[in-house]
Structures are given as C-alpha cells and as structure tokens.
C-alpha cells in the first residue's frame, strides 16, 4: 500500500494517441514494462488500428472520454489532444477523481488556464503539465550555480529556437497554425506550442514561474507561412528578477538545437534543453561541459501518487508561461513577412526566412528584439503589462 493509497501498476487512459500522442504511447509502454502503469484505455475519435496499437493486451478504446475513464477505473489520464480541448477534458477527468498529465500548452488563454487549474485543485486531484524539459536535472543544477554566484550577478536570460516545419505541418490538423477556430482560442504559435519549452525553461532558470512573477511582456509576432498564427517571433519578459528574451522560428535556414543562455557578470551558461547538455563558461576557468539525467514527468506523477515524491510541474508553476500565452493572444494578429524576406525550399516544401538563424541567436545573446536588431520587417513591439 502506498502512502497515498495507490498501488502499482496504475491504470492509465491516453486521450490523443496519434501525432505527438505516439510518443506518450511509447512512454506508457516503457513504464508498463517497469511495472509502474498499465495502459487501460485509448480515447480517439477513430480507434487505433492493430498496426498503430501493437500491444500484448489490447486496451479498451472509445471516443467517449468520460465513459472510458469510468469503465477502465483509470487512476491517471494523459491528455494529448488539440489545445482548445485541454481545459474541458482536464475538468472532466478531475470530476471523476482521475489525476492528470496534461500536455503543454495547458490552455489557449489565461482565463481557460485558471478555470482548469482552479477546477483541478477544487476536485482534489493532481495535475502535471507536460513541459518535459523541466524534468531535466540540469534545471536545479543551473539554478544552484546561479544562487552560488558562479556567474556573478545575472544580467538576463536569452533563449533561441531555430527549427523548421514544412507546409504539411500546418495541414496536419484543422487547428494547426490557427489563432482561433470556431470562435474558440487556439493560439498555436511558435512560442506557445512547438518552442514553448524555450519560454518555460527560461522562466524556470530565472526562478520566475508563477503568474505574479511577470511584470511586463513585449511581443513581436510575424509569419512567413500562409497561416493565422506566428512562425517567427520573439518576446521579452520583465520579471521581478530581470529580463528574459526568447526568439524562435519555424523557418530556419539551418535548423539546430534550441537552447537557453544565462548571462552573468563574470560568465554564462548555455543549456541545450532537449539534450540535457550544459556548457559553463566562467572568468578564470576553462569551459566545462556537463550532461544530466532527466526525470520523466509521467513517472514522476506515478511516484508522487504512490510515494509522495514532489510533483515537478504543477499548474501554478506554469502561471508565468501562461501570462506569455495571454500576451500573445491579446497582441494584434502576426504581421505577414514581405515576399522578399523568405524563400520556398522546393525539395523540402518549407519556407525559410533570410538571415533568421543569426537574428534568433543575436536576440538570445543580446536580449534584444528583432526590431532592435535592425530586422527591416520587424515592427515596433507590442507591450502587455499584468
């Protein structure tokens, strides 16, 4: 018997098993092999085929999420569905006493986020938000170095993400690349979804994860693709502790690993958060490269429910990130880049913004926005204050 009354393996229902959900499916398989969980059900509008669901003991499948939770006796629901559905599904699970791993972004607006977080808390269930980078052991290690003064006083934090997505990426689902759909917020932009980890990780290293930690947000939202939302953007966040600038694009010339850069008075730390890899550069010392382990968030949720381990990514610890989502939601629609600012790569069927790789890196390095770096197509930033 566990400290919280849960015994292993815990029955899990996965809502959304295609697309990124396939990653969750394989992760559940890994944890099932360890005896921690059991895949009890899969919720999809169209059931998975036997080829898609290669499982020894086939789980129950249903398009009715609530009924599936009831029939399987699920202890945990993993929700990896379109962004506008997150709050409704999370509250449906919470009402049945089912704990949650909710994919990022947790909601498309701050109001929906509060409705979800408050509802989950009132129901007395636990919710882990799926920012996998925050499970990296590098995050507390870097914060310890900062606290010990290893870099001197922190000047600011930058983050850079230069990724590539082809035309098919925006056609994969009706909500892809949308700001709104059927009157509901979606906010599927580069900073709020594919490179949301860059924003959340930078806030975590700053120690500014709660909504009240954010004082001011400046946004520059642009797009090269024929979409509603932004694919090439930057944001500068002023917190009680300092400044954070995050620059990102899905139109990179040479796609590379995203990173967060901590600037100190006598050194700096580069954190490639997808790789759990860290480079520490300090005055008077040679560079130090470090690699860290990572705690899986579903595994951490199981350990929390069975052994009382501290939950790594609570809803409240993503409040600052959701303030950024809200600023992007309230900003004017992204500016369409002029045709001479980008090219279409025929072989890859994707759009590339000229010079964007250098601009993204420069923004992280200088904490400046695109317009301040001289990008001719960047308009003056929009400012949001809490």
GUMIDO-349621 format. One record per residue (C-alpha): x, y, z; residue number from 1. Coordinates in nm, 4 decimals, padded with zeros to 6 digits. Last residue first. Example, Ala and Ser with C-alpha at 12.3 -4.5 7.8 and 13.67 -1.06 7.14 Angstrom:
BEGIN
      east     north        up  num
   01.3670  -00.1060   00.7140    2
   01.2300  -00.4500   00.7800    1
// end
This chain:
BEGIN
      east     north        up  num
  -00.0011   04.2469  -01.5866  386
   00.1631   04.4521  -01.8516  385
   00.1487   04.3887  -02.2250  384
   00.3667   04.5668  -02.4756  383
   00.3539   04.5288  -02.8539  382
   00.6870   04.5630  -03.0295  381
   00.7817   04.8032  -03.3054  380
   00.7523   04.6329  -03.6452  379
   01.0020   04.3757  -03.7683  378
   01.0439   04.3557  -04.1466  377
   01.3657   04.5567  -04.1690  376
   01.5350   04.3495  -03.8997  375
   01.7671   04.6002  -03.7325  374
   01.8491   04.4198  -03.4105  373
   01.6118   04.6422  -03.2147  372
   01.3239   04.5304  -03.4378  371
   01.4146   04.1646  -03.3787  370
   01.4110   04.2086  -03.0012  369
   01.7234   04.2471  -02.7883  368
   01.8411   04.0208  -02.5046  367
   02.1934   04.0494  -02.6563  366
   02.2884   03.6822  -02.6972  365
   01.9372   03.5394  -02.7179  364
   01.8405   03.8047  -02.9722  363
   02.1646   03.7503  -03.1640  362
   02.0985   03.3759  -03.1933  361
   01.7482   03.4327  -03.3334  360
   01.8776   03.7032  -03.5669  359
   02.1577   03.4825  -03.6984  358
   01.9204   03.1963  -03.7757  357
   01.6721   03.4402  -03.9316  356
   01.9084   03.5639  -04.2009  355
   01.6586   03.5135  -04.4843  354
   01.3369   03.3472  -04.3668  353
   01.2962   02.9932  -04.4995  352
   00.9649   02.8478  -04.6154  351
   00.9126   02.4748  -04.6469  350
   00.8491   02.2294  -04.9271  349
   01.1683   02.0354  -04.8504  348
   01.2942   01.9993  -05.2086  347
   01.1209   02.3181  -05.3166  346
   01.2784   02.5412  -05.0500  345
   01.0422   02.8393  -05.0517  344
   01.2170   03.1704  -04.9943  343
   01.1674   03.4461  -04.7391  342
   01.2003   03.8209  -04.6801  341
   01.1315   03.9162  -05.0435  340
   00.7675   03.8115  -05.0098  339
   00.7077   04.0567  -04.7236  338
   00.6541   03.8980  -04.3820  337
   00.2922   03.8801  -04.2696  336
   00.2491   04.0512  -03.9342  335
   00.1010   03.8369  -03.6591  334
  -00.2511   03.9271  -03.5401  333
  -00.2516   04.2052  -03.2831  332
  -00.1476   04.1001  -02.9320  331
  -00.4090   03.9666  -02.6887  330
  -00.3292   03.6002  -02.7528  329
   00.0460   03.6665  -02.7429  328
   00.0088   03.8430  -02.4071  327
  -00.2090   03.5539  -02.2845  326
   00.0485   03.2933  -02.3875  325
   00.3138   03.4953  -02.2026  324
   00.0935   03.5053  -01.8920  323
   00.0517   03.1293  -01.9376  322
   00.4277   03.0851  -01.9074  321
   00.4193   03.2785  -01.5808  320
   00.1410   03.0535  -01.4493  319
   00.3310   02.7346  -01.5320  318
   00.4419   02.6691  -01.1727  317
   00.0788   02.7078  -01.0608  316
  -00.0227   02.4189  -01.2870  315
   00.2311   02.1891  -01.1186  314
   00.5472   02.0796  -01.2971  313
   00.7812   01.8648  -01.0837  312
   00.5495   01.6932  -00.8337  311
   00.7397   01.6170  -00.5154  310
   00.7509   01.2445  -00.4400  309
   00.4649   01.1225  -00.2191  308
   00.5383   00.7524  -00.2677  307
   00.2474   00.6210  -00.4754  306
   00.0826   00.9297  -00.6220  305
   00.4014   01.1339  -00.6428  304
   00.5953   00.8393  -00.7852  303
   00.3286   00.7961  -01.0536  302
   00.3446   01.1678  -01.1360  301
   00.7253   01.1491  -01.1535  300
   00.6982   00.8567  -01.3967  299
   00.4589   01.0621  -01.6077  298
   00.7024   01.3538  -01.5966  297
   01.0119   01.1563  -01.6940  296
   01.3051   01.2522  -01.4752  295
   01.6086   01.3608  -01.6760  294
   01.9779   01.2864  -01.6466  293
   02.2437   01.5493  -01.6913  292
   02.5352   01.6221  -01.9222  291
   02.8110   01.8680  -01.8413  290
   03.0634   02.0690  -02.0414  289
   03.3032   02.2969  -01.8532  288
   03.4838   02.5831  -02.0249  287
   03.8212   02.6725  -01.8765  286
   03.8335   02.8918  -01.5724  285
   03.9398   03.2481  -01.4915  284
   03.6091   03.4010  -01.5889  283
   03.3392   03.1414  -01.6259  282
   03.1888   02.9414  -01.9139  281
   02.9503   02.6577  -01.8230  280
   02.8190   02.4467  -02.1118  279
   02.5144   02.2294  -02.0367  278
   02.3509   01.9320  -02.2078  277
   02.0109   01.7894  -02.1147  276
   01.9711   01.7182  -02.4891  275
   01.6324   01.8833  -02.5390  274
   01.7368   02.1615  -02.3014  273
   02.0535   02.2738  -02.4735  272
   02.1617   02.4865  -02.1745  271
   02.4264   02.7544  -02.2219  270
   02.5693   02.9073  -01.9044  269
   02.7460   03.2407  -01.8811  268
   03.0319   03.4103  -01.7038  267
   03.1513   03.7018  -01.4951  266
   02.8574   03.9440  -01.4945  265
   02.6173   03.6655  -01.5787  264
   02.4158   03.5829  -01.8892  263
   02.2086   03.2628  -01.8801  262
   02.1516   03.1207  -02.2293  261
   01.8660   02.8829  -02.3095  260
   01.8958   02.6482  -02.6065  259
   01.7215   02.5128  -02.9145  258
   01.9059   02.2500  -03.1217  257
   01.9570   02.3452  -03.4861  256
   01.7711   02.4018  -03.8111  255
   01.9870   02.5513  -04.0871  254
   01.7921   02.8230  -04.2728  253
   01.5271   02.8328  -04.0033  252
   01.1594   02.8920  -04.0814  251
   00.9975   02.7524  -03.7657  250
   01.1331   03.0492  -03.5732  249
   01.2159   03.1478  -03.2192  248
   01.3473   03.4299  -03.0046  247
   01.3113   03.4359  -02.6255  246
   01.4261   03.7360  -02.4241  245
   01.4228   03.7254  -02.0445  244
   01.4841   04.0279  -01.8277  243
   01.5319   04.0609  -01.4520  242
   01.4332   03.9349  -01.1068  241
   01.0810   04.0756  -01.0614  240
   01.0177   03.9688  -01.4184  239
   01.0396   04.1516  -01.7495  238
   00.9602   03.9239  -02.0398  237
   01.0842   03.9904  -02.3894  236
   00.9181   03.8002  -02.6721  235
   01.0320   03.6999  -03.0170  234
   00.8585   03.5639  -03.3212  233
   00.8834   03.3711  -03.6458  232
   00.6026   03.1182  -03.7017  231
   00.3069   03.3261  -03.5826  230
  -00.0605   03.2341  -03.6164  229
  -00.3126   03.2748  -03.8923  228
  -00.1264   03.0685  -04.1527  227
   00.0196   03.1175  -04.5006  226
   00.3779   03.0832  -04.3824  225
   00.6244   03.3690  -04.3358  224
   00.4767   03.4823  -04.0075  223
   00.5438   03.7505  -03.7501  222
   00.4857   03.8221  -03.3821  221
   00.6954   04.0762  -03.1934  220
   00.5983   04.0731  -02.8263  219
   00.6846   04.2714  -02.5150  218
   00.5787   04.1400  -02.1738  217
   00.5861   04.3234  -01.8410  216
   00.5696   04.2353  -01.4701  215
   00.5717   03.8562  -01.4541  214
   00.6365   03.6958  -01.1126  213
   00.2634   03.7081  -01.0293  212
   00.1906   03.4361  -01.2841  211
   00.4285   03.1952  -01.1133  210
   00.7402   03.0533  -01.2810  209
   01.0003   03.3207  -01.2197  208
   01.3056   03.1389  -01.0834  207
   01.5062   03.2771  -01.3741  206
   01.6022   02.9211  -01.4706  205
   01.2315   02.8301  -01.4662  204
   01.1362   03.1287  -01.6834  203
   01.3991   03.0290  -01.9408  202
   01.2699   02.6720  -01.9345  201
   00.9079   02.7788  -01.9879  200
   00.9912   03.0048  -02.2823  199
   01.2209   02.7563  -02.4570  198
   00.9754   02.4749  -02.3814  197
   00.7045   02.6633  -02.5716  196
   00.9049   02.6048  -02.8885  195
   00.6478   02.3880  -03.0684  194
   00.3455   02.5348  -02.8810  193
   00.3222   02.8875  -02.7412  192
   00.6390   03.0377  -02.8850  191
   00.5901   02.9093  -03.2415  190
   00.2187   02.9815  -03.2478  189
  -00.0887   02.7636  -03.1971  188
  -00.3016   03.0236  -03.0208  187
  -00.6205   02.8105  -03.0227  186
  -00.8893   03.0440  -02.8899  185
  -01.2507   02.9495  -02.9624  184
  -01.4902   03.1206  -03.2034  183
  -01.4997   02.8303  -03.4468  182
  -01.1197   02.8363  -03.4644  181
  -00.8809   03.0946  -03.3257  180
  -00.5114   03.1645  -03.3524  179
  -00.4542   02.8870  -03.6036  178
  -00.1294   02.7279  -03.7189  177
  -00.2652   02.3773  -03.6711  176
  -00.6338   02.3735  -03.5628  175
  -00.7654   02.1781  -03.8642  174
  -00.4906   01.9150  -03.8259  173
  -00.1841   01.8063  -04.0260  172
  -00.2111   02.0945  -04.2740  171
   00.0297   02.3245  -04.0933  170
   00.2953   02.0585  -04.0660  169
   00.2400   01.9686  -04.4322  168
   00.3854   02.3060  -04.5371  167
   00.7192   02.2186  -04.3800  166
   00.8454   02.2938  -04.0302  165
   01.1979   02.4061  -03.9493  164
   01.3531   02.4981  -03.6155  163
   01.5683   02.7814  -03.4867  162
   01.4988   02.8190  -03.1141  161
   01.6907   03.0674  -02.9059  160
   01.6638   03.1628  -02.5411  159
   01.8070   03.4575  -02.3514  158
   01.8425   03.5201  -01.9788  157
   01.9470   03.8412  -01.8102  156
   02.2297   04.0205  -01.6308  155
   02.2723   03.7596  -01.3569  154
   02.5141   03.8825  -01.0902  153
   02.8372   03.6808  -01.0827  152
   02.8386   03.3647  -01.2908  151
   02.9198   03.1188  -01.0096  150
   02.7221   03.3311  -00.7638  149
   02.6082   03.0342  -00.5541  148
   02.2462   03.1053  -00.6486  147
   02.3346   03.0918  -01.0196  146
   02.5181   02.7613  -00.9797  145
   02.2229   02.6219  -00.7845  144
   01.9806   02.7365  -01.0547  143
   02.1948   02.5571  -01.3118  142
   02.1846   02.2319  -01.1132  141
   01.8105   02.2677  -01.0489  140
   01.7472   02.2892  -01.4263  139
   02.0136   02.0384  -01.5341  138
   01.8237   01.7567  -01.3654  137
   01.5848   01.7771  -01.6588  136
   01.2206   01.7291  -01.5640  135
   01.1521   02.0881  -01.6621  134
   01.2406   01.9937  -02.0196  133
   00.9346   01.7648  -02.0282  132
   00.6905   02.0555  -02.0019  131
   00.3859   01.8290  -01.9807  130
   00.1851   01.9901  -01.7010  129
   00.1305   01.7578  -01.4027  128
  -00.2121   01.7678  -01.2409  127
  -00.3102   01.6138  -00.9070  126
  -00.6692   01.5664  -00.7953  125
  -00.8538   01.7383  -00.5119  124
  -01.1550   01.8410  -00.7205  123
  -01.1108   02.2028  -00.6104  122
  -00.7485   02.1964  -00.7287  121
  -00.8487   02.0601  -01.0694  120
  -01.1185   02.3228  -01.1054  119
  -00.8852   02.6056  -01.0061  118
  -00.6186   02.4919  -01.2530  117
  -00.8631   02.4403  -01.5399  116
  -01.0598   02.7618  -01.4942  115
  -00.7325   02.9488  -01.4386  114
  -00.5908   02.8092  -01.7633  113
  -00.9086   02.8944  -01.9508  112
  -00.8834   03.2549  -01.8292  111
  -00.5122   03.2670  -01.9125  110
  -00.5806   03.1631  -02.2682  109
  -00.5030   02.8699  -02.5015  108
  -00.4659   02.6143  -02.2188  107
  -00.2086   02.3728  -02.0748  106
   00.0404   02.4457  -02.3532  105
   00.1611   02.1840  -02.2969  104
   00.0250   01.8351  -02.2483  103
  -00.1766   01.7495  -01.9380  102
  -00.0670   01.4593  -01.7172  101
  -00.3655   01.4214  -01.4934  100
  -00.5178   01.2513  -01.1898   99
  -00.8655   01.0989  -01.2118   98
  -01.1150   01.1819  -00.9357   97
  -01.4135   01.1692  -01.1706   96
  -01.4600   01.5481  -01.1704   95
  -01.0866   01.5799  -01.2363   94
  -01.1196   01.3802  -01.5583   93
  -01.3959   01.6033  -01.6930   92
  -01.2034   01.9114  -01.5768   91
  -00.8961   01.8027  -01.7711   90
  -01.1060   01.7211  -02.0781   89
  -01.2716   02.0620  -02.0815   88
  -00.9494   02.2516  -02.0154   87
  -00.7420   02.0725  -02.2782   86
  -00.9905   02.0795  -02.5666   85
  -00.8737   02.4107  -02.7186   84
  -00.5133   02.2795  -02.7414   83
  -00.5912   01.9746  -02.9571   82
  -00.5404   01.6456  -02.7664   81
  -00.2540   01.4968  -02.5649   80
  -00.4250   01.4317  -02.2313   79
  -00.2717   01.1571  -02.0177   78
  -00.5370   01.0395  -01.7733   77
  -00.4327   00.8753  -01.4475   76
  -00.6121   00.6493  -01.1975   75
  -00.8346   00.4940  -01.4620   74
  -01.1164   00.2664  -01.3486   73
  -01.1371   00.1351  -01.7043   72
  -01.5147   00.1653  -01.7481   71
  -01.5403   00.5034  -01.5772   70
  -01.2480   00.6707  -01.7530   69
  -01.3734   00.5320  -02.0837   68
  -01.7227   00.6703  -02.0228   67
  -01.5786   01.0135  -01.9598   66
  -01.3589   01.0098  -02.2705   65
  -01.6247   00.8880  -02.5118   64
  -01.4341   00.8143  -02.8361   63
  -01.3649   00.4656  -02.7056   62
  -01.0876   00.2066  -02.6949   61
  -01.0221  -00.0597  -02.4298   60
  -00.6616  -00.1685  -02.4063   59
  -00.5153  -00.4541  -02.6079   58
  -00.3031  -00.6947  -02.4065   57
   00.0223  -00.7508  -02.5903   56
   00.0130  -00.4104  -02.7609   55
   00.0899  -00.3076  -03.1175   54
  -00.1543  -00.0174  -03.1352   53
  -00.0965   00.1558  -03.4673   52
  -00.0787  -00.1722  -03.6611   51
  -00.3811  -00.3065  -03.4731   50
  -00.5693   00.0038  -03.5798   49
  -00.6310   00.2920  -03.3429   48
  -00.9947   00.3863  -03.2930   47
  -01.1248   00.6972  -03.4735   46
  -01.2355   00.9759  -03.2381   45
  -00.9544   00.8653  -03.0083   44
  -00.9520   00.7723  -02.6398   43
  -00.7169   00.4889  -02.5502   42
  -00.7718   00.2746  -02.2417   41
  -00.6170   00.0643  -01.9669   40
  -00.2479   00.1122  -02.0444   39
  -00.0964  -00.0239  -01.7241   38
   00.1457   00.1742  -01.5109   37
   00.4518   00.1274  -01.2891   36
   00.5508  -00.2321  -01.3662   35
   00.8720  -00.1362  -01.5426   34
   00.7395  -00.2732  -01.8741   33
   00.4333  -00.0547  -01.8184   32
   00.6637   00.2455  -01.7818   31
   00.8195   00.1794  -02.1218   30
   00.4786   00.1121  -02.2816   29
   00.3478   00.4382  -02.1325   28
   00.6450   00.6134  -02.2938   27
   00.5641   00.4506  -02.6266   26
   00.2047   00.5719  -02.6136   25
   00.3164   00.9153  -02.4989   24
   00.5406   00.9483  -02.8035   23
   00.2549   00.8335  -03.0252   22
   00.0457   01.1133  -02.8749   21
   00.2678   01.3604  -03.0586   20
   00.0714   01.2670  -03.3707   19
  -00.1762   00.9942  -03.2781   18
  -00.2704   00.8712  -02.9312   17
  -00.4942   01.1560  -02.8165   16
  -00.6527   01.0754  -02.4806   15
  -00.4402   00.8121  -02.3066   14
  -00.6052   00.6279  -02.0184   13
  -00.3787   00.4950  -01.7450   12
  -00.4286   00.2194  -01.4848   11
  -00.1681   00.2419  -01.2054   10
   00.0583  -00.0623  -01.1720    9
   00.1036  -00.0348  -00.8839    8
  -00.0971   00.0570  -00.5756    7
  -00.2407   00.3938  -00.4774    6
  -00.3468   00.4836  -00.1252    5
  -00.1386   00.7977  -00.0864    4
   00.1442   00.6485   00.1205    3
   00.1369   00.3383  -00.0958    2
   00.0000   00.0000   00.0000    1
// end
